Amino acid sequence: MPGPGKCRAAGAGNRRGAARGLWYTAPMELANRHILLGVTGGVAAFKACELARELQRRGATVQVAMTEAATRFIAPVTFQALTGRPVFTDQWDARIDNNMAHIELSRQADVVLVAPATADFMAKLAHGLADDLLSTLCLARNVPLLVAPAMNREMWAAAPTRRNVEQLRRDGVGILGPDSGDQACGETGMGRMLEPEDLVEDVIAALAPKPLAGRRVLITAGPTFEPIDPVRGITNLSSGKMGFAIARACRQAGADVMLVAGPTGLPTPRGVRRVDVRTAREMHQAVMGELGAVGSATYARSDVFIAVAAVADWRVANVSSSKLKKTADGAPPALEFVQNPDILAEVAARSDAPWCVGFAAESEDLEKNGQEKRLRKGVPLLVANIGHATFGRDDNELLLIDDRGMQLLARAGKDDLARDLVGQIGRRLPAGAG
């Protein structure tokens, strides 16, 4: 663990992100955003160094305010060097023209993020105490407040802490974490501060518009794999990147998201529930299982269904139980095919159908084939793209087709397109749809 005044290398967060398999090139999603980062006196204060850098990597400017206890773990000069801004620790700091740092610092911010937030500091917030710069500016703010708890597992589980957390939630404070894992004290359990990448994702989500607030969204993504024998199968070139980007964007837009994913190595977007499947029939079973029986009172109803997955139209009926071998005469195996269930059409035909969005990966005649598919499937919105021009890529171009006509979303990164598409869905979604 770094000692006082020291911090891990600035690029550490980036290297760990790559190691964790982040599937997107980080877009500037926090451009023109100003984050007031509060740091309190816990061992996890060293993580705030990485957090500050990661926030800036996403385009934000970062202003750091520290408690006196925090300076026992990390020297203010470290954050000054990382952010290029002076660090504030004293509510009587004369560098502010009106000598009211607790007012001026919060007025410049889009959000206040306290990471780490100790049990003591959370108790102050819960009871409205303001005896230093950071607690005072949190009380005087007019922007959202997010806190990332970090403490020993017993402190987190203690009854006073639980009461304080619930009070903060009732007060509208966003509680980010904590996580479970190894702690500096040598124990293992709940109370560990979230990793910087996860905190940044939560900040992005907190600041994003909420066109899908309160909605439940079911999404399919990725390819399917239809076996021929134990070692071979039929699949396609879909990477799942577009579907995963849409799942991420839906979560940022305020939705409760369930992702049914075909075979892909992509990590689950933060805050998204995921079910992994392999074949088209498994994907069909997972989707119908999530929707439940028509009219069932035991299932929470999905409001929106977005079918992004590239589902195989056919499967092999006579799958071999052993590996198919080459023959002396060179004759190919006699494969018999049967059609897979049409997941989108079946969902759209339900009497309790959610508002459905279909995807069409075409090779030609995008407008004609897309419109025909929309009408054939019976969905209000069809999103068409050229499959071989997007499979495996980080960018895409989408053609939106509905009963009002067609709208092109120009080629852009899939994260950007996903946010645009989710905004379009939010504008089209009827009140009470689903």
C-alpha positions in Angstrom: 0.0 0.0 0.0 1.4 3.4 -0.9 2.4 5.5 2.1 1.3 9.1 2.7 1.9 11.4 -0.2 2.4 8.5 -2.7 0.1 7.1 -5.3 0.2 4.3 -7.8 1.2 5.1 -11.3 -1.3 7.2 -13.1 -1.8 4.7 -15.9 -2.5 1.8 -13.5 -6.3 2.2 -13.8 -5.9 2.0 -17.6 -3.8 -1.1 -17.5 -6.2 -2.8 -15.1 -9.1 -1.8 -17.3 -7.4 -3.5 -20.3 -6.7 -6.5 -18.2 -10.4 -6.7 -17.2 -11.3 -6.8 -20.8 -13.2 -3.5 -21.2 -14.9 -3.9 -24.5 -15.2 -0.3 -25.4 -12.7 2.5 -26.2 -13.5 4.9 -23.4 -15.5 7.8 -25.0 -15.4 11.3 -23.6 -18.7 10.8 -21.8 -17.9 13.4 -19.1 -16.8 16.1 -21.5 -17.7 19.6 -20.2 -18.5 18.0 -16.8 -16.9 19.3 -13.6 -16.6 16.8 -10.7 -15.9 17.9 -7.2 -14.1 14.9 -5.7 -14.1 14.8 -1.9 -11.5 12.5 -0.2 -11.9 11.5 3.4 -9.4 9.8 5.8 -9.4 6.1 4.9 -6.9 3.7 3.5 -8.8 3.6 0.3 -7.8 7.3 -0.3 -5.0 6.0 -2.5 -7.6 4.7 -5.0 -8.9 8.3 -5.4 -5.7 9.0 -7.3 -6.7 6.5 -10.0 -10.3 7.8 -9.8 -9.2 11.4 -10.5 -7.2 10.2 -13.5 -10.0 8.0 -14.9 -12.6 10.8 -14.5 -10.3 13.1 -16.5 -9.7 10.4 -19.1 -13.4 10.5 -19.8 -13.3 14.2 -20.3 -14.2 15.7 -16.9 -12.4 18.4 -15.0 -11.7 17.4 -11.4 -11.5 19.6 -8.3 -10.3 17.9 -5.1 -11.4 18.8 -1.6 -9.9 16.8 1.3 -10.5 16.3 5.0 -7.6 16.8 7.4 -7.6 13.1 8.0 -7.3 12.4 4.3 -4.0 14.3 4.2 -2.6 11.7 6.6 -2.9 9.1 3.8 -2.3 11.2 0.6 -0.6 14.5 0.4 -2.6 17.3 -1.3 0.3 17.9 -3.7 -0.4 14.5 -5.2 -3.9 15.5 -6.3 -2.7 18.9 -7.4 -0.2 17.2 -9.7 -2.8 14.7 -11.1 -5.6 17.3 -11.7 -3.7 20.4 -12.4 -5.8 22.3 -9.9 -5.1 23.5 -6.4 -6.5 21.2 -3.6 -8.7 22.6 -0.9 -8.6 21.3 2.7 -9.6 24.3 4.9 -13.0 26.0 5.0 -11.1 29.3 5.8 -9.0 29.1 2.7 -8.4 32.7 1.5 -7.7 31.7 -2.1 -11.4 32.0 -2.8 -12.2 35.7 -3.4 -15.2 35.8 -1.0 -13.5 33.3 1.4 -16.5 31.0 1.1 -14.9 27.8 -0.4 -17.8 25.7 0.8 -20.1 27.7 -1.4 -18.0 28.5 -4.5 -16.5 25.0 -4.9 -19.9 23.3 -5.0 -21.5 25.9 -7.3 -18.8 25.2 -9.9 -19.6 21.4 -9.9 -22.0 19.2 -11.8 -21.8 16.5 -9.0 -20.1 16.0 -5.7 -18.4 12.6 -5.4 -17.0 11.6 -2.0 -14.6 8.6 -2.5 -13.7 7.2 -0.1 -16.5 8.0 2.3 -15.7 6.9 5.9 -18.2 5.8 8.4 -17.6 9.0 10.4 -18.1 11.2 7.3 -21.3 9.4 6.4 -22.6 9.9 10.0 -21.9 13.6 9.6 -23.9 13.7 6.3 -26.8 11.8 7.8 -27.1 14.2 10.7 -26.4 17.4 8.9 -23.1 18.1 10.7 -20.8 20.6 9.0 -17.5 21.1 10.9 -15.0 21.2 8.1 -14.8 22.2 4.5 -16.0 19.0 2.9 -18.9 18.3 5.2 -20.0 22.0 4.9 -19.9 22.1 1.1 -21.9 18.8 1.0 -24.5 20.5 3.1 -24.5 23.7 1.1 -24.4 22.1 -2.4 -27.2 22.5 -5.0 -26.0 19.5 -7.2 -26.3 15.7 -6.8 -24.2 14.0 -4.0 -22.7 10.6 -4.5 -20.7 8.8 -1.8 -18.5 5.6 -2.1 -18.3 4.0 1.3 -15.0 2.4 2.4 -14.5 0.8 5.8 -13.9 -2.4 7.7 -16.6 -5.0 7.3 -17.7 -4.8 10.9 -18.1 -1.0 10.6 -20.2 -1.4 7.5 -22.4 -4.0 9.2 -22.8 -2.0 12.4 -26.3 -0.8 13.2 -25.5 2.9 13.3 -23.9 2.7 9.9 -26.9 0.9 8.4 -29.2 3.6 9.9 -27.0 6.4 8.5 -26.9 4.8 5.0 -30.7 4.4 4.9 -31.1 8.0 6.0 -28.8 9.2 3.2 -30.8 7.2 0.7 -34.0 8.9 1.9 -32.2 12.2 1.6 -31.5 11.5 -2.1 -27.8 10.8 -1.7 -26.5 8.2 -4.1 -24.7 5.3 -2.4 -22.1 3.7 -4.7 -21.1 0.3 -3.3 -19.4 -0.9 -1.3 -17.9 -4.1 -2.7 -16.8 -7.2 -1.0 -13.2 -8.3 -1.0 -9.8 -8.1 0.8 -9.5 -5.2 3.2 -6.4 -3.4 4.4 -6.9 -4.8 7.9 -6.4 -8.3 6.6 -10.1 -9.3 6.8 -12.4 -10.1 3.9 -15.9 -8.9 3.5 -18.3 -6.1 2.5 -17.0 -2.6 2.9 -14.3 -2.3 0.2 -14.5 0.8 -1.9 -15.6 0.2 -5.5 -12.8 0.2 -8.1 -12.3 3.5 -9.9 -13.6 2.2 -13.3 -16.9 1.1 -11.6 -17.2 4.5 -9.8 -16.8 6.3 -13.1 -19.5 4.2 -14.7 -21.8 5.1 -11.8 -21.0 8.8 -12.2 -21.7 8.7 -15.9 -25.0 7.0 -15.2 -25.9 9.5 -12.5 -25.4 12.4 -14.8 -27.1 10.9 -17.9 -30.7 11.8 -19.0 -33.3 9.3 -17.7 -35.7 8.7 -20.7 -36.3 5.1 -19.4 -36.5 5.8 -15.7 -38.6 3.2 -14.0 -38.8 0.9 -17.1 -37.8 -2.7 -17.3 -35.9 -3.5 -20.5 -35.1 -7.0 -21.8 -32.3 -7.2 -24.4 -30.7 -10.0 -26.5 -27.2 -9.6 -27.8 -24.4 -11.5 -29.5 -24.5 -14.5 -31.9 -26.0 -18.0 -31.3 -24.1 -21.2 -31.9 -25.8 -24.3 -33.4 -23.9 -27.5 -32.9 -23.1 -29.9 -35.7 -21.1 -32.3 -33.6 -19.3 -32.1 -30.3 -16.6 -29.8 -31.7 -18.2 -27.9 -34.6 -21.1 -25.7 -35.1 -22.8 -22.9 -37.1 -22.6 -19.4 -36.0 -22.1 -15.8 -37.3 -19.7 -12.9 -37.0 -21.7 -10.9 -34.5 -19.5 -9.7 -31.6 -22.3 -8.6 -29.3 -20.7 -5.1 -29.0 -23.8 -3.2 -30.2 -26.2 -5.1 -27.9 -23.9 -4.7 -24.9 -23.6 -1.0 -25.7 -27.4 -0.7 -25.8 -27.7 -2.5 -22.5 -25.2 -0.1 -20.9 -27.0 2.9 -22.4 -30.4 1.6 -21.1 -29.0 1.3 -17.6 -27.6 4.8 -17.8 -31.1 6.0 -19.0 -32.6 4.7 -15.7 -33.9 1.3 -16.8 -33.7 -2.0 -15.0 -31.9 -4.1 -17.6 -31.8 -7.8 -18.2 -29.4 -9.0 -20.9 -29.6 -12.4 -22.6 -26.2 -12.9 -24.2 -25.1 -15.4 -26.7 -21.5 -16.7 -26.8 -19.2 -13.7 -26.3 -16.3 -12.8 -24.2 -17.6 -9.3 -23.4 -17.8 -8.2 -19.8 -21.3 -7.5 -18.4 -22.0 -3.7 -18.4 -22.2 -2.4 -14.8 -25.6 -2.5 -13.2 -27.0 -4.9 -15.8 -28.3 -8.4 -15.0 -27.1 -11.1 -17.4 -28.1 -14.6 -18.5 -25.7 -16.5 -20.8 -27.0 -18.8 -23.5 -25.5 -20.7 -26.4 -28.2 -21.8 -28.9 -31.2 -20.1 -30.4 -33.5 -22.4 -28.4 -31.7 -21.5 -25.2 -32.1 -17.8 -26.0 -35.8 -18.4 -26.7 -36.2 -20.2 -23.4 -34.4 -17.5 -21.5 -36.4 -14.7 -23.0 -39.7 -16.4 -22.5 -38.7 -17.3 -19.0 -38.0 -13.7 -18.2 -41.3 -12.6 -19.7 -43.2 -15.4 -17.9 -46.6 -16.8 -18.9 -49.0 -14.4 -20.5 -50.9 -12.5 -17.8 -48.8 -14.0 -15.0 -48.9 -12.1 -11.8 -45.7 -13.7 -10.6 -43.5 -11.9 -13.1 -42.5 -8.3 -13.2 -43.6 -7.1 -16.6 -41.0 -6.0 -19.1 -41.8 -2.6 -20.7 -39.4 -2.8 -23.7 -37.9 -5.7 -25.6 -34.8 -5.0 -27.8 -33.8 -7.9 -30.0 -30.3 -7.1 -31.0 -28.9 -10.7 -31.1 -28.0 -12.3 -34.4 -30.0 -15.4 -34.0 -29.4 -18.4 -36.3 -32.4 -19.0 -38.5 -31.8 -22.7 -38.7 -30.2 -25.5 -36.6 -28.9 -28.9 -37.4 -31.6 -31.5 -36.8 -29.3 -34.5 -36.8 -26.5 -33.4 -34.5 -23.8 -36.1 -34.3 -22.9 -37.4 -30.9 -19.3 -37.9 -32.1 -16.9 -35.9 -34.2 -17.7 -36.2 -37.9 -14.7 -37.6 -39.8 -13.5 -37.2 -43.3 -14.5 -40.1 -45.6 -12.3 -41.8 -48.2 -14.6 -40.7 -51.0 -14.6 -37.0 -49.8 -18.4 -37.0 -49.5 -19.7 -34.2 -47.1 -21.9 -35.2 -44.1 -25.6 -35.2 -44.8 -26.9 -32.4 -42.5 -30.6 -31.9 -42.0 -31.8 -28.4 -41.0 -34.9 -27.3 -39.1 -36.0 -23.7 -38.5 -35.3 -22.1 -35.1 -38.1 -20.3 -33.2 -38.6 -16.6 -34.2 -38.0 -15.0 -30.8 -38.9 -11.4 -31.8 -42.1 -12.3 -33.7 -43.3 -14.5 -30.9 -42.7 -11.8 -28.3 -44.4 -9.2 -30.4 -47.4 -11.4 -30.9 -48.1 -11.8 -27.2 -51.2 -10.2 -25.8 -49.1 -8.6 -23.1 -46.2 -7.8 -25.4 -43.6 -5.2 -24.4 -42.8 -2.4 -26.8 -40.6 -4.2 -29.2 -37.5 -3.1 -31.1 -36.1 -5.4 -33.7 -32.7 -5.4 -35.4 -32.0 -6.5 -39.0 -28.5 -7.3 -40.1 -28.8 -7.1 -43.9 -26.3 -7.5 -46.7 -28.1 -5.4 -49.3 -31.3 -3.4 -49.9 -31.3 -2.1 -46.4 -34.5 0.1 -46.6 -36.6 -2.5 -48.5 -35.6 -5.5 -46.4 -35.8 -3.6 -43.2 -39.3 -2.3 -43.8 -40.5 -5.8 -44.9 -39.0 -7.3 -41.7 -40.7 -4.7 -39.5 -44.1 -5.4 -41.0 -43.5 -9.2 -40.9 -42.4 -9.2 -37.3 -45.1 -6.8 -36.2 -42.9 -4.4 -34.3 -43.2 -0.6 -33.9 -39.5 0.0 -34.5 -36.9 -1.8 -36.6 -33.2 -0.9 -36.6 -31.4 -2.0 -39.7 -27.7 -2.1 -40.5 -25.4 -3.8 -42.9 -24.1 -6.8 -41.0 -20.7 -7.2 -42.6 -20.0 -3.5 -42.2 -20.5 -3.7 -38.4 -19.8 -7.2 -37.1 -16.8 -7.1 -34.8 -16.2 -3.3 -35.3 -16.4 -0.6 -32.7 -18.5 1.7 -34.9 -21.8 1.3 -36.8 -24.5 3.1 -38.8 -28.2 2.5 -38.0 -31.3 3.1 -40.0 -34.4 3.5 -37.8 -37.7 2.4 -39.5 -41.1 2.9 -38.0 -44.6 3.9 -39.3 -43.5 7.5 -39.6 -40.7 6.7 -42.1 -36.9 6.3 -41.8 -34.2 8.0 -39.8 -30.5 7.5 -40.2 -28.2 7.6 -37.3 -24.8 8.4 -38.9 -21.8 6.2 -38.4 -20.3 6.6 -35.0 -18.9 4.6 -32.1 -21.3 2.0 -30.8 -21.5 3.7 -27.3 -22.6 7.0 -28.9 -25.0 5.2 -31.2 -26.5 3.3 -28.3 -27.2 6.4 -26.3 -28.8 8.1 -29.4 -30.9 5.0 -30.0 -32.1 4.8 -26.4 -33.0 8.5 -26.6 -35.0 7.7 -29.7 -36.8 4.8 -28.0 -37.6 7.0 -25.0 -39.2 9.6 -27.3 -41.2 7.0 -29.2 -42.3 4.9 -26.1 -45.9 5.5 -25.3 -46.8 6.4 -21.7 -47.6 3.2 -19.9 -46.2 1.1 -22.7 -45.3 -2.5 -22.0 
